[in-house]
């Protein structure tokens, strides 16, 4: 136990003058580690770790000797953004709902917790490693899950099949027909592995709830025992001629939605790509030695290349176009900062990969990359127009918005989502959502935060060893592997910001708690490197 505490003290740089302060430092940093390990998998575990660690850190602020707080321009901007969000709650059409939503807005406090508890480069390196290692667990599971397959994908569905007589229980019990290629996943909340298992469960009850997947939707229908056909086999009773394990779906990792998974992947993949680019040292002796380590001399690392390739594969299997475009924007922004001449090389390498990705998306979702007939694109076109109209409807909406999540109560009154014809949701854009819910000042404040964050990262990248000039693109000699590693972390964090902002144009990723937590975690990591010594 003592060896572990000594290791933790060295990593967290705890205060040894006061035992109470030392234990609070230990607790705060230990739960920061747990937070980084949990972030790619579970919102509940991540929030629990953050709340416990943050509580310990807040108490620590009142124990002498009090730690110095990291000061950056982002501090003021984030607090003003939060304060304005509070103000808009008072003007909300549904104040009770909007004040409840402030818990999500308060996730920005993760930034302060992380930035002020990373006191050494060794600690930063460890947290970054923990985040990437944890993400790789779900990244490696994603293709393995696809190989294993799931459910029962049906073919040759007969006209008289009970699968053609099901009703959609979530939409006024309207009839819905299960078609060839649909994947039957659960019956009465039990996973289906074979038609025999499905028939057995249906025969137990007069009616059963059947969950199935049809790109891009998960639907729950009701199927009746009396509709089963006569026959000796399960296939005959279901009225199907063949079935197989399904291997066509949008990967979600351990989250409950594919968009959350894709946005998290984009942020962490950007971090890995930044490290990978920085690992290509320009020193000839490094390449000659070929020290294949992750965080040693930090020359070219095959392990980093493998991690990035695996994350790209997982993102491809996720089939979320905006997050893929976000990662592309992230990659090009990172290369642009390092060496603009490399952009053409990246484009040549990326072109065949992109073409393969386009074909995969067409086969997986039965849509083109920019397909106007795609339901998700048509949905966005509708809500974008409705959101813009609601925001500019009057001066009150334009200045302070309608209130966070107030559309959940007043969507019908405002005739949103095509007057109820479309599923109730949000405006699928961070920028539009901020404007409609919190008014123009919130949108401008968000632009200010993004600009300050980008400026901070670019400045840190320059200070860490990369020389960036407007009229010249070159990398000055990097004096050590640690310098290279620090630059890689900063490049990855910067790229993550670019990707997050890019995908946020068509995703409300700031409102997704799991994604926002990792975004502010990376922000804290990047800013914590301010003035930090290279030793580590």
C-alpha positions in Angstrom: 0.0 0.0 0.0 2.8 2.4 0.9 4.5 1.8 -2.4 1.2 2.7 -4.2 0.9 5.9 -2.1 4.5 6.8 -2.9 3.9 6.3 -6.6 0.7 8.3 -6.4 2.4 11.1 -4.5 5.1 11.3 -7.0 2.6 11.4 -9.9 0.2 13.8 -8.4 2.9 16.0 -6.7 1.0 16.0 -3.4 1.7 18.4 -0.5 3.7 16.6 2.1 3.7 19.4 4.7 0.1 18.8 5.7 -1.2 15.3 5.9 -4.8 16.4 5.4 -3.8 18.3 2.3 -1.8 15.3 1.1 -4.7 12.9 1.4 -7.0 15.3 -0.4 -4.5 15.7 -3.2 -4.3 11.9 -3.4 -8.1 11.5 -3.6 -8.5 14.2 -6.2 -5.9 12.7 -8.5 -6.9 9.1 -7.9 -10.4 9.9 -9.1 -9.1 11.9 -12.0 -7.4 8.6 -13.1 -10.7 6.7 -12.7 -12.5 9.5 -14.6 -10.1 9.1 -17.6 -10.5 5.3 -17.5 -14.3 5.5 -17.4 -14.8 8.3 -19.9 -14.8 6.2 -23.1 -17.4 3.8 -21.6 -19.8 5.0 -19.0 -21.3 8.4 -18.2 -22.4 7.3 -14.7 -18.9 6.1 -13.7 -17.3 9.2 -15.2 -19.6 11.6 -13.4 -19.2 9.8 -10.1 -15.4 9.8 -10.3 -15.5 13.5 -11.3 -17.9 14.5 -8.5 -15.9 12.7 -5.8 -12.6 14.0 -7.0 -13.9 17.5 -7.5 -15.3 17.5 -4.0 -12.0 16.5 -2.6 -10.2 19.2 -4.6 -12.7 21.9 -3.5 -12.1 21.1 0.1 -8.3 21.1 -0.6 -8.6 24.7 -1.7 -9.4 25.7 1.9 -6.5 23.8 3.5 -3.2 25.6 3.9 -0.9 25.8 2.1 -3.5 26.6 -0.5 -2.6 25.5 -4.0 -2.3 28.1 -6.7 -5.0 28.0 -9.3 -4.1 28.0 -13.0 -5.0 31.3 -14.6 -5.9 31.4 -18.3 -8.2 33.6 -20.5 -10.6 30.6 -20.7 -11.4 30.9 -17.0 -13.4 34.1 -17.4 -15.0 33.1 -20.7 -16.3 29.9 -19.4 -17.8 31.5 -16.2 -19.4 34.2 -18.3 -20.9 31.6 -20.6 -22.3 29.8 -17.6 -23.6 33.0 -16.0 -25.4 33.9 -19.2 -27.0 30.4 -19.3 -28.3 31.0 -15.8 -29.8 34.4 -16.8 -31.6 32.8 -19.8 -33.2 30.3 -17.4 -35.2 33.2 -15.8 -36.5 34.2 -19.2 -37.3 30.6 -20.2 -40.8 29.5 -21.2 -40.1 26.5 -18.9 -37.8 27.7 -16.1 -38.1 24.5 -14.1 -36.8 22.4 -17.1 -34.1 25.0 -17.9 -32.7 25.2 -14.4 -32.5 21.4 -14.3 -30.5 21.6 -17.6 -27.9 23.7 -15.8 -26.4 20.4 -14.5 -25.3 19.6 -18.0 -23.9 23.2 -18.6 -21.9 22.9 -15.3 -19.8 20.1 -16.9 -17.4 22.9 -17.8 -16.1 22.6 -14.2 -14.3 19.5 -15.3 -11.9 21.8 -17.1 -10.9 23.5 -13.8 -10.7 20.2 -11.9 -8.4 18.6 -14.5 -6.2 21.6 -15.3 -5.5 22.3 -11.6 -4.8 18.7 -10.6 -2.3 17.9 -13.3 0.9 19.4 -11.7 3.6 17.5 -13.6 4.2 16.3 -17.1 4.5 12.8 -15.8 0.9 13.1 -14.6 -0.3 14.4 -17.9 1.4 11.6 -19.7 -0.2 9.1 -17.4 -3.7 10.5 -17.9 -3.4 10.6 -21.6 -2.1 7.0 -21.7 -5.0 5.9 -19.4 -7.6 7.6 -21.7 -6.1 6.0 -24.9 -5.7 2.6 -23.3 -9.3 2.6 -22.0 -10.6 3.7 -25.4 -8.8 0.9 -27.1 -10.8 -1.7 -25.1 -14.1 -0.6 -26.8 -12.3 0.1 -30.1 -11.0 -3.5 -30.3 -14.3 -4.9 -29.3 -16.1 -3.0 -32.1 -14.8 -5.2 -35.0 -14.8 -8.3 -32.9 -18.5 -7.7 -32.1 -19.2 -7.4 -35.9 -17.4 -10.7 -36.6 -19.5 -12.5 -33.9 -22.7 -11.0 -35.2 -26.0 -10.6 -33.4 -29.7 -11.3 -33.6 -31.6 -13.0 -36.4 -31.6 -11.3 -39.8 -34.6 -12.7 -41.7 -35.1 -13.4 -45.4 -37.9 -14.7 -47.5 -40.6 -13.2 -45.3 -44.0 -14.6 -46.6 -47.0 -12.4 -47.0 -48.9 -14.3 -44.4 -46.0 -14.3 -41.9 -46.7 -13.0 -38.4 -43.8 -10.7 -38.9 -46.0 -8.8 -41.4 -48.8 -8.3 -38.9 -46.9 -6.6 -36.1 -47.9 -3.2 -34.7 -45.6 -0.3 -33.8 -46.2 0.1 -30.0 -44.4 3.5 -29.9 -46.5 5.2 -32.5 -50.2 4.7 -31.8 -50.1 1.0 -32.5 -49.8 1.5 -36.2 -49.2 -1.6 -38.4 -45.6 -2.1 -39.5 -44.2 -4.8 -41.7 -40.9 -6.5 -41.0 -39.0 -6.9 -44.3 -36.2 -9.0 -45.7 -32.9 -7.9 -44.2 -34.4 -6.6 -40.9 -32.5 -7.9 -37.8 -34.6 -9.3 -34.9 -32.7 -8.5 -31.8 -34.8 -9.0 -28.6 -38.1 -10.5 -27.6 -39.6 -9.4 -24.2 -36.2 -7.8 -23.5 -34.3 -11.1 -24.1 -31.6 -11.3 -26.7 -32.5 -13.5 -29.7 -29.9 -15.9 -31.0 -32.1 -18.2 -33.2 -35.6 -18.4 -34.7 -36.3 -21.3 -32.3 -35.6 -19.1 -29.3 -37.9 -16.4 -30.8 -40.8 -18.8 -31.4 -40.4 -20.3 -27.9 -40.7 -16.9 -26.3 -43.7 -15.9 -28.4 -45.6 -19.1 -27.5 -45.2 -18.3 -23.8 -47.5 -15.2 -23.9 -50.5 -14.0 -25.8 -48.4 -11.1 -27.1 -44.7 -10.4 -27.1 -42.6 -7.2 -27.6 -40.1 -7.6 -30.4 -37.2 -5.3 -31.0 -35.6 -5.2 -34.4 -33.1 -3.1 -36.4 -33.6 -1.5 -39.8 -31.0 1.0 -40.9 -30.9 3.5 -39.1 -33.7 2.7 -36.6 -34.4 0.5 -33.7 -38.1 -0.3 -33.5 -40.2 -2.1 -31.0 -43.3 -3.9 -32.2 -46.0 -6.2 -30.8 -46.4 -9.7 -32.2 -49.3 -12.1 -31.4 -49.0 -15.7 -30.6 -52.2 -16.4 -32.6 -50.5 -15.1 -35.8 -47.9 -17.9 -35.7 -48.2 -20.2 -38.7 -48.6 -24.0 -38.6 -45.4 -25.9 -39.1 -42.8 -28.3 -37.8 -39.9 -25.8 -37.7 -39.4 -22.3 -36.3 -38.8 -21.0 -39.8 -42.2 -22.3 -40.9 -44.0 -20.8 -37.9 -42.4 -17.4 -38.6 -43.0 -17.7 -42.3 -39.4 -17.2 -43.3 -37.2 -19.2 -45.7 -33.7 -18.3 -44.3 -31.9 -16.3 -41.6 -28.4 -15.4 -40.6 -26.5 -13.5 -37.9 -26.7 -9.8 -38.5 -23.5 -7.9 -39.2 -24.9 -4.6 -40.4 -25.5 -2.0 -37.7 -24.1 1.3 -36.5 -21.6 0.5 -33.7 -22.3 2.2 -30.4 -19.5 0.9 -28.2 -20.8 0.7 -24.6 -22.9 3.8 -25.0 -26.6 3.8 -25.9 -26.3 5.8 -29.1 -24.0 5.8 -32.1 -23.6 9.6 -32.2 -22.2 9.7 -28.7 -19.7 6.9 -29.6 -18.6 8.6 -32.8 -18.1 12.0 -31.2 -16.0 10.4 -28.4 -14.0 8.4 -30.9 -13.3 11.5 -32.9 -11.9 13.4 -29.9 -9.6 10.5 -28.8 -8.6 9.6 -32.3 -7.5 13.2 -32.8 -5.3 13.0 -29.7 -3.7 9.8 -31.0 -3.2 11.4 -34.5 -1.4 14.4 -32.9 0.9 12.0 -31.0 1.5 10.0 -34.1 2.5 13.1 -36.2 4.7 14.4 -33.5 6.4 11.0 -33.2 8.0 11.5 -36.6 11.1 13.2 -35.3 13.1 15.1 -37.8 16.4 13.9 -36.3 18.2 11.4 -38.5 19.7 9.5 -35.5 16.2 8.8 -34.1 15.2 7.0 -37.3 18.4 5.1 -37.4 17.9 3.8 -33.9 14.2 3.0 -34.5 13.3 2.9 -30.9 9.8 1.6 -31.2 8.3 2.8 -28.0 5.1 4.7 -27.2 6.4 7.2 -24.7 10.2 6.5 -24.5 12.4 8.3 -26.9 9.2 8.9 -28.7 10.3 8.2 -32.2 7.9 6.7 -34.7 5.6 4.3 -32.8 3.9 1.4 -34.6 1.7 1.0 -31.5 0.3 4.6 -32.0 -0.2 3.8 -35.7 -2.2 0.7 -34.8 -4.3 2.6 -32.3 -5.2 5.3 -34.8 -6.0 2.7 -37.5 -8.2 0.7 -35.1 -10.0 3.9 -34.1 -10.6 4.9 -37.7 -12.0 1.4 -38.4 -14.3 1.7 -35.4 -15.4 5.1 -36.6 -16.1 3.6 -40.0 -18.2 0.9 -38.5 -20.1 3.5 -36.6 -21.1 5.1 -40.0 -21.7 8.7 -38.6 -20.7 11.0 -41.3 -20.4 14.3 -39.4 -17.9 12.8 -36.9 -15.9 11.3 -39.7 -15.7 14.7 -41.4 -14.8 16.1 -38.0 -11.8 13.8 -37.7 -10.8 14.6 -41.3 -10.9 18.3 -40.4 -8.9 17.6 -37.3 -6.2 15.6 -39.2 -5.7 18.4 -41.8 -5.6 21.1 -39.2 -2.8 19.2 -37.3 -0.8 18.6 -40.5 -1.3 22.3 -41.5 0.2 23.4 -38.2 3.2 21.1 -38.5 4.1 21.2 -42.2 1.8 22.6 -44.9 3.6 20.7 -47.6 2.4 17.4 -45.9 -1.2 18.3 -46.6 -0.9 17.1 -50.2 0.7 13.8 -49.1 -2.1 13.3 -46.5 -4.7 14.0 -49.2 -3.2 11.4 -51.6 -3.1 8.8 -48.8 -6.6 9.6 -47.6 -8.3 9.6 -51.0 -8.6 5.8 -51.5 -9.5 5.4 -47.9 -12.3 7.9 -48.3 -13.6 6.2 -51.4 -13.7 2.9 -49.5 -15.5 4.6 -46.7 -18.1 6.1 -49.0 -18.9 2.6 -50.4 -19.2 1.1 -47.0 -21.6 3.9 -45.8 -23.8 3.3 -48.9 -24.0 -0.4 -48.2 -24.5 0.0 -44.5 -27.1 2.8 -44.4 -28.4 2.5 -48.0 -27.7 6.2 -48.5 -25.0 8.4 -50.2 -22.7 10.6 -48.2 -24.6 13.7 -49.1 -28.0 12.1 -50.0 -30.9 14.5 -50.1 -33.2 11.5 -49.8 -31.6 10.4 -46.6 -34.1 10.7 -43.7 -31.5 12.2 -41.3 -30.6 14.9 -43.8 -34.3 15.7 -44.5 -34.9 15.8 -40.7 -32.1 18.3 -40.2 -33.4 20.5 -43.1 -36.8 20.7 -41.4 -35.5 21.4 -37.8 -32.9 23.9 -39.0 -35.6 26.0 -40.7 -37.9 25.7 -37.7 -35.1 26.6 -35.3 -34.0 29.6 -37.3 -37.7 30.8 -37.5 -38.2 30.4 -33.8 -35.0 32.2 -32.9 -35.8 35.2 -35.1 -39.5 35.3 -34.3 -39.2 38.2 -31.9 -36.6 40.2 -29.9 -37.0 38.1 -26.8 -36.1 34.9 -28.6 -33.3 36.6 -30.4 -31.7 38.0 -27.3 -32.3 35.4 -24.5 -33.7 32.4 -26.4 -36.7 30.3 -25.5 -34.9 28.5 -22.6 -32.9 25.3 -22.5 -35.1 22.2 -23.3 -38.3 24.3 -23.2 -39.2 22.7 -26.6 -39.9 19.5 -24.7 -43.0 21.2 -23.3 -43.9 23.7 -26.0 -42.9 21.9 -29.3 -46.6 21.3 -30.0 -47.5 25.0 -29.3 -44.7 26.2 -31.6 -45.6 23.6 -34.2 -42.1 22.2 -34.3 -40.9 19.0 -35.9 -43.3 19.4 -38.8 -46.2 20.0 -36.4 -45.5 16.7 -34.6 -45.0 14.5 -37.6 -41.2 14.1 -36.9 -39.9 12.6 -33.6 -39.4 15.1 -30.8 -35.7 15.8 -30.4 -33.4 18.8 -30.7 -32.0 21.0 -33.5 -29.0 18.8 -34.3 -26.5 21.7 -34.2 -24.6 23.1 -31.3 -24.6 26.6 -32.9 -28.3 26.6 -33.7 -29.2 25.1 -30.3 -27.3 27.7 -28.4 -28.9 30.5 -30.4 -32.5 29.2 -30.1 -32.3 28.3 -26.4 -29.9 30.9 -25.0 -29.9 33.7 -27.6 -27.3 35.5 -29.6 -25.0 36.3 -26.6 -24.6 32.6 -25.9 -23.6 31.9 -29.5 -21.1 34.7 -29.5 -19.7 33.6 -26.1 -19.3 30.1 -27.5 -17.3 31.5 -30.5 -15.2 33.4 -28.0 -14.4 30.3 -26.0 -13.5 28.3 -29.1 -11.2 31.1 -30.3 -9.5 31.5 -26.9 -9.0 27.7 -26.7 -7.6 27.4 -30.2 -5.3 30.4 -29.6 -4.1 28.9 -26.3 -3.3 25.5 -27.9 -1.5 27.1 -30.9 0.6 29.2 -28.5 1.5 26.1 -26.4 2.4 24.1 -29.6 4.8 26.9 -30.6 6.3 27.1 -27.1 6.8 23.3 -26.9 9.2 23.1 -29.8 7.2 23.6 -33.0 7.9 26.9 -34.7 4.7 28.1 -36.5 4.9 31.1 -38.8 2.3 32.6 -41.1 4.5 32.8 -44.1 6.6 29.7 -43.4 6.0 26.1 -42.4 8.8 24.3 -40.8 9.7 22.3 -37.7 12.6 23.6 -35.8 14.9 21.0 -34.3 13.1 19.2 -31.4 15.6 18.9 -28.6 14.1 15.9 -26.8 11.6 13.1 -27.0 9.6 14.7 -24.2 9.3 17.9 -26.2 8.0 15.8 -29.0 5.5 14.1 -26.8 4.3 17.4 -25.3 3.8 18.8 -28.8 1.9 15.6 -29.8 -0.5 16.0 -26.9 -1.1 19.7 -27.8 -1.5 18.9 -31.5 -4.1 16.2 -30.6 -6.0 18.4 -28.3 -6.1 21.2 -30.9 -7.2 18.8 -33.6 -9.9 17.5 -31.2 -11.2 21.1 -30.9 -11.4 21.5 -34.7 -13.2 18.2 -35.1 -15.6 18.9 -32.2 -16.5 22.3 -33.7 -16.8 20.9 -37.2 -19.2 18.1 -36.3 -21.0 20.4 -33.9 -22.3 22.3 -36.9 -24.7 19.4 -37.6 -24.6 17.6 -34.2 -25.6 19.0 -30.8 -22.4 17.5 -29.3 -22.0 20.1 -26.6 -25.4 18.9 -25.2 -24.2 15.3 -25.1 -22.9 14.8 -21.6 -20.5 12.0 -22.4 -18.9 13.9 -25.2 -18.8 17.2 -23.3 -17.0 15.5 -20.4 -14.2 14.3 -22.7 -14.1 17.6 -24.5 -13.5 19.5 -21.2 -11.1 16.8 -20.0 -8.9 17.3 -23.1 -9.2 21.1 -22.6 -7.9 20.7 -19.1 -5.1 18.5 -20.2 -4.0 21.0 -22.9 -4.2 24.0 -20.7 -2.4 22.3 -17.8 0.7 22.2 -19.9 1.1 25.9 -19.6 4.5 26.6 -18.0 5.0 22.9 -17.1 8.5 21.6 -17.1 9.5 19.0 -19.7 10.9 16.6 -17.1 8.6 13.7 -16.7 
